[in-house]
Amino acid sequence: MSDATVDPTQEIRMQVMWNRLISVVEEQALTLLRTAFSTSVREAGDLSAGVFDPQGRMLAQAVTGTPGHVNTMAEAVLNFMAEIPCDEMYPGDTYVTNDPWLGTGHLHDITMVSPSFKGEELVGFFACTAHVVDVGGRGFGADGKSVYEEGIQIPIMKFAEKGEVNRDLIRILRANIREPNQVIGDFYSLAACNDVGHRRLIEMMDEIGLANLDTLGDFIFTRTRTAMLERIAALPEGAWSNELTVDGYDEPVHLVATLKTRGKTVNVDFTGSDPVSRWGINVPIIYTKAYACYAMKCVIAPDIPNNWASLEPFTVSSPVNILNAQRPAPVSLRHVFGHMVPDLVLGALALALPGMILAEGSGALWNIHISARPLPGGEGRNAEILMFNSGGMGARPELDGLSATAFPSGVMTMPIEATEQTGPVVIWRKELRPDSAGDGQYRGGLGQVIEIEAAAGHQFDFSAMFDRIENAPRGREGGQNGTPGSVTLDDGTKMRPKGWQHVPAGRRLMLKLPGGGGYGDPSRRSNEARSIDVIRGYVTEDGQ
């Protein structure tokens, strides 16, 4: 559909229908939020939801959701279509996988895709993803040496056919996971989420008089593509490289990105990054691509809707390395370095667009998976508990960084009350960490201090998934680095930043999350801003 074929009235009508389509996927996502069993979905919003055309191209996504889920889902639907032919799709079907290379990068994320039929015609697909609390195996952690140790793998298959749930799959799941009620409940929530999206779409099409989504899809993609190409054309031409060193598992990991603008596309290449690790910190390229595209879009076109046409101009390439790990590499903690990819790519963009890019932040979520159990001979319950925690964002060119904010993932922190309800733990402290932000004309965001203990009569093991302990977030344009994080017990015992470890009964785990880097020369920060920092407790008198 070109501009010449659309009169103003038709253009307004199409825009209204586009907004209606977005409301459909918003209700789809809210259904998942309201019915999910896991706190990672219900409280943190670690999910995605979207609607796709019959060719598997994403038309619209829900605002609720993480870039890692949304942008991998945008590619994953095509993988489902390659595995299940259209002539084997029926109304009432729902398909599922947690394959890291075909879905969202690790086994803990469940992706479901449902075809949407209007009568006998396939008019599109609904897809959604969510992080579940357990998939068996070693549990959520970096200790596995291959993906086969990390949990049960579900190939692309039918969760339901013509409305009938695959009971054999349910039985296999129940026999292989530690929290079957939570996880299977989330499977049904995912399926219900797509079903609600389908029903609302058909209601919308009947109301408006649409036989299919072809004309609306053409309008969405044409407008989006035109706007994207205008933004890309305004970029300087050239190639810029950035390097980033992060903690890794038992030795530092070196990441490299080269950003190149070429005509109507922008490419990021990760040649030069370290080889595949023997630990579960590797990243499948589908997840690397998701966050690389997100970083580019944040700078180049943050206001343009995210769909197939807005993602198409961005390409990603890499030899086999830690950011392009091949099966059967362990990938359980793919989010740690996947969340570092935006800082890596933004560092290259800062060379192309000086004065426009925020400083580095804590990047990866400080996820912690707790496996709690009663003391030997005691009474109590076993529980698998997942917490998402965030350090500080980097300062921006004209604003201080946001404190305790999950950038780039965008997930929320579970309330401690909800966490304590899921298992026998006590969160004694969860507060901002003074003096953790990098100084600058604009101050970085603060990290947090979190203090966790097993409830009386219990002990726990935990899987550490932390970074930025040995390598602090860097400031930009003269701003100072943020303060690195630390992991200890309350008696000062130093714990490792990654891997499964034990916390004895009566001891408390102390997490100090990193602060974001500062932006600009600290001497240019106003006296008023510094005074406010002290009054609010962000900076102590000694930390000035």
N, C-alpha and C positions, 0 to 999 in steps of 0.2 A: 504494500500500500504506500503510494507516494503522496507527497503533500498535495499534488495537483488533483488527486482523486477524492480528497476529503474536504467537504465544505465546513465552515465553522460550527454549524450545528452538529454535524457528524463527529467532528473532533471533540466537542464537549461531551457528547454521548459516549465516545470511546474512553475518555478520561474518567468519566463516572463509572463505567464498567470496570476499568482498571482498578479504581479505588475499591469497588465492590469485591473484586477478586482478592485484593489484599486483606479485606475484612474476613473473607472466607478462610484464608490461611492463618489469620490471627486467632479465629475461633478454633481452628484445628490445633494450634499450639496450646491455647488455654485449656483445651480438653485434656491434653497430656499433663499439663501442670496440675490440674485439679484432680486427676485420677491416679497419678503416679504413686508408687509405693516408696521408691528410694528418695532419700533427702537430697541427693545430688540433682535429681530432676525436680522434685516438688518444691524444694526451698532455694536451690541454686540456679535453676534454669539451664542446666547443662543438657541442651537439646536443640533440635532444629525441626522446622516444618516447612513444607513448600509444595507448590503445585507446578506441574510440568505439562507440556503439550504432548501429543501422541508420538512425537519424534524424540522425546526424552529431554527436551530443552526446558530449563527452569523459567517459568513465567513470573513467579512472585514467591517471595519468602516471608515468613513471619518475622516481625521485629525481634521477638523473643528468640534467643538462640545464639550460639557461639559461631564465630567465623570458621573455626575448624570443622564444625559439624555442617554448617550451611554449605560451605564451598566444596567439601568432599561429597556431600549429598548431591550437589549439582552434577558431579561427574559419576557418582555411583549408580544413578538411575540407568545410565547407558549400559553399565555392566550387568544390571538385572535384565535389561532387554536383550542383551547378547546371550544370556543363559536361558531365558524362558521366551520362546517364540510367541508372537502375538496370537497365533492360532491355538495356543495352549493357555491363553488367558481367558478368564470367565468372570462375570459379575460375582462379587462376593469373595474374590481372591485377595490374599495378602501374602507377600513374599518377604523373606527375611534373610539376613546374613550378619555375621560379625567378622568376616574375612578382612584382615587389616589392609590388604592390597586392593580389595574391591569395594570396601566400605569406607571407614573413617580412620584407619591407621593403626588401631589396636583392638584386641578381643573384647574389651569391656564396653565398647560402643555397639549397640544393636541398631541396625538400619532396617526399616520396613518400608516396602513400596507396595502400593495398591493401585491396580488399574481402575479407571473411572469410566463406566459405560453409561451412555444415554440411550436407552433402548438396547439395540444391538450394536451400536457404534461406539468404538473406543474413542473418547474425547480427550483423555489425558491421564495423568498419574498423580497420586499424592504420595509424598515420601516424608518420613520423619526419622529422627535418630534420638537416642538417649543413652546416657552412661548408666550402667547397672552396677550394683554394689559388689557382685562376685560372678566370676565365670569359671570357678574351680582352679585346678592347677596349683601353682605356687602362690596364687593371690596377686593382688595388684602391687607389683614391685619390679625392680630392675635385676633381680638375681637370676633369672632364667638364662640359659645358654642357647635356647632356640624357642621359636614360637610354640613348639609342641609342648613345652613345659609350662606355658603361660596360661593355659586354660582350654576349655572346650572350643573347638572351631566348628562353626555352622556354615557350610557352603551355601551359596544362593539356592534357596529351596522354597517350597510353599509352606507358610505357617497355617494358612487356611485355603481351602479350595471350595468355591461355591458356598462359602459361609461355614464350612465344616472344618474345625480346627484339627490340625495334625496331632493326634493324641500320642503317637509314637515319639514325636519330637519333645512333647511335654514330659513324657516319662524319662527320656534320655537326659533332659535338663535337670529334672528333679534328682536324678541319681548322681549328678556330677558337680553340683554347686552347693555351697555352704548355707546360703540363704534362699532356698527354693521358693518360699512364699513371696518374698520381696521381688525376686527376679522374674518369676512367672507372672506375678501381678503386673510388672512393668511391661512384659510382652503384650498382655491383653490391653494395657493402657495405650501402647503404641498402635495396636491394631484399631482400637476405638477412635484414636485421634484421626487416623486416615479416613475412617468411616464417616465421622462427623464432617470432615472436609468434603468428601464426596457428596453427601446429602445436601450440604449447603450450596455446593456448586450447581447441582442439578436444579435445586430450587431457584437459584439465581438465573440459570439459563432459561428455565421455563417462564419465569417472570418477565425476562427481557425479550424472549423470543429468539434465543440463539440455538441453532441446530448443532453447532460445534464452536470451538475456540479459535478457528483459523484466522478470522478477520481481526479479532482482538489480539491474538498473539502477534500477528504481523504489525499491528499498530504499536504494541509494546516494544518489540525488537527494533523496529525502524526508528522510533523516537530515541530509544536508549543508545543504539549504535551511532546515530548522528551526533548525539551529545558527547559520547565518549571520544569519537574521532576528533571532534573540535578540541577537547582537552588535551589529547595526545599531541595534536599538531602544534599546540602552544608550548610544548616542552622543548628545551634545548636538545639538539642532536649530539650524540656522543656515547661514550661508555665510561662508567665509573665503578670502582671496586672498593669494597670495605671488608675488613677482617674483624673477627670477634673471638675471644678466648673465653670459654666457660669451664666450669669445674669438672664436668664429666663424672665418671664413677670412681675409678682409682687413679686417674691421671687426667690432666686438662685436655679439653677438646678444642680444636682450632676450626673455625668456620669461615668460609670465604664466599662472597657473593659479588658478581659483576652484573651491573644493570646496564642495558643497552637499549637506546631508543632507535627504532629503524622504521621509518615510514609510518604505517598505521598500527604498529605493534610495539609493545615494550617487553623485552625479554630479560629474565633473571637467570643467570647460570651459576651453579654452585661448584664448579671445578676448583680444586684446591682445598676443599674441605677434607677433614680427616677420614680415614677408611672406616668401614663398618666396624663397630665395637663388638666385643664378645659378650657384652652385657646388654640388658634390655633397654637401652637408651637410644636405639636406632629409630629412624623415621622413614616410613614408606613415602615415596614421592607424591602420592595423592594428598597427603597431609602437609608436606612441605609446600606444595603448590598452593594449597588452600590459604596458608598464612602469608606466603609471598604475595599472592594476588590481593589479599586484604590490606597489606601494608601499602602497596602501590595505589590501591583505590582510595585509601584514607587520605592520601596526599593529592592525587591527581583528580579524583572525582568523588568526594565524600557525599555529595548531595544527589548523585545519580542513583536511581534504584538498582539494587543488586539482582541481576538475572543473567540469563545465558548471554545476552548481547553485551552486557557491561563487563563480563568476565572474559569474553572471547579474545579481545585484543591483547590480553596478558598471557605470555607463554613462559614456561619454566623448563630448563634443561639441566642435566647433571649426569656425570658418570656415576657408576656405582660407588657410593660412599655413605657416610653416616646419615646424610640427608636424602639418600636414594637407596635405602637398604632393600635387598632382595630376599624373598622367601628362601630359607626358613629362619632368617635372622630374628632374634628376640626384639620385640618392639613395644613391650608393655608401657614403658614410660616415654612413648613417642611425643607426648605433649611437652616434655621439658624443653627439648631443643626445638620442637615445632613452635613453641611460644617465643623462642629466641630469634626465630627467623625474621619477624618484623623489625626488631632492633637492628639486625644484620642488614636487611634491605633498606631500612630508613637511613642507616649510616651512608649507604651509597647514594641515596636520593639527596642527602644533605650536601654532598659534593656537587650535585647537579643543580640544586635549588638552595643555595646558602641562605641562612636566616629564616628558613621556613619549617625546619624539622625539630621536633622535641628531642630532649636528651634521652639517654637510655634509662629504662626503669628496671624493676626487679624481673620483669618478663614472665617467666614460668610461674604458674600457681605453686604455692607451697602446699601441695596435697599431702595428706597423711591418711593412711589406711591403718586402722587399729583393729587388732584381733584380740578381744578381751575374753577371759575365762576365769572360773573360780579357782581359788587356791586348792592344792591337792587335799582331798578329803573334805573340802568345804562345800557349801551350797551356793547356788547362784545360777547364772546363765551365760552361755557363750553368745557372742555377738560380733558381727563384722560392721565396723563403723567407718565411714568415710567423711573427711572434712576437707573443704576447700578454703584456703587462706591466701591472702594477697599482700604483697609488699607495696612499696610506693611507686608511682609513675614518675617518669622523668619530667622535669620542668619544660614548659612550652615557651616559644619565643616571646610571648607577651603575658604569660600567666604562670603562677606556681604550679607544680605538679600536684596531682590528686593523690591523697593518702589512702593506703590500704585498698587500692582499686585494682581490679583484675584487667589489666591491659596486657596482651591483646585479646584475651579470651572473652571478657565481658560477663563472666558468670558472677553470681552473687555468692556471698558467704552464707553458709547455713547458720541460722541463729543458734547460740549455744544451748538454748532450751530444747530445740529440736534434736540437736546432737545427743544431748544427755538422755533423751527419751528413747533413742535407738539402741542404747547399750549401757553397761555399768561403768561409766566414766564420769569424772567431775572436771569441768573447765573452771579452774580457779581464777584465771585472769585472761582477758582478751582486750587489749587496749593499744592505743597508738604508742609508738616507740620514740620518745624524744631524742633529738640530736641525730636521727638516722638519715635525714635528708641531706643531699649535697647542696652546698652553699652556691650562691650565684646571684646575678641580678634578679633572677626568678628562682626560688627555692624548689628543690625536688619534693616529691611527696614522701610522707613518712611511712615506715614499715610498721609492724605490730609486734607486741610481746604476747605470747600465748603460753599458758601453763596448764598442763593436763596430768591428771592422776587417775588411776583405777579406783573405782568405788570400793568401799570396805569389803574385804573378803575376796578381792579379785586382783589379778595382775594382767598385764597386756604385753603383746608384741606389737611392733609398729613397723610399717614400711615407710622409710624416709624417701621423699621425692623432691629434694631441695637442691637449689643451685644459688649462684651468686654469693657463696661463702668465701671462696678464695679469690674470686674475680668480681669486684664491685661494679655496679652500673656506672658507666662513664658519663661525665658531664659533657656539655657541648658549648662551643663558642666561648671558652674560658671558664665555664661553670665547673665546680668541683664534683668529684665522684660522690656517689651515695655511700652510705655505710654498709659494708657487707653483712650478711646474716650469720647466725650461729645456732648450733644445736647441742644442748647439754642436758644433763640431769641437774636437779636442784642442789646436789652436792658438788657441782663443778665438773663431773665426769663428762668428757667430750665424746659426743656421738658422731657417727658417720653421716654424711649428707644424703647418702643413698643406700638402700638395702634394708632387709629385715633385721630388727634388733629387739632386745628385750628390756622392758622397764619393770624392775621388781616391785612387789607390793610395798607401799609406803613411800616410794620415790615419785617425784614429779618430773615430767618432761618439759623442758624450757625451750621454746622456739622464739628466736629473735629474727624477724624478717627484715630483708634489706630495704633501704630507702632509695629513692630515685635520684639520678644525677641532677645537678643544677644547670642552669642555662645563663650564659653571659658572665661578665666580670663581676665577682662578688662586691668589688668596691662601688659598683653602680647601684647596689640595692639601697633603697631609701631607708632613712632612719625610722620613719613611721612603720614601714613593713617589718623591720627588725624588732621594733618595740611590740608590735602585735604578735609576732612569733613567740616572744617571751611570755606575754600575757596569756596566750592560749596554751602555753606549755609545749609548743612544738620544738622550741629551743630553750635549753636551760641557761642560766647565767654563766655557768662554766663552759657551755658549748658555743657561746658567741664567738 
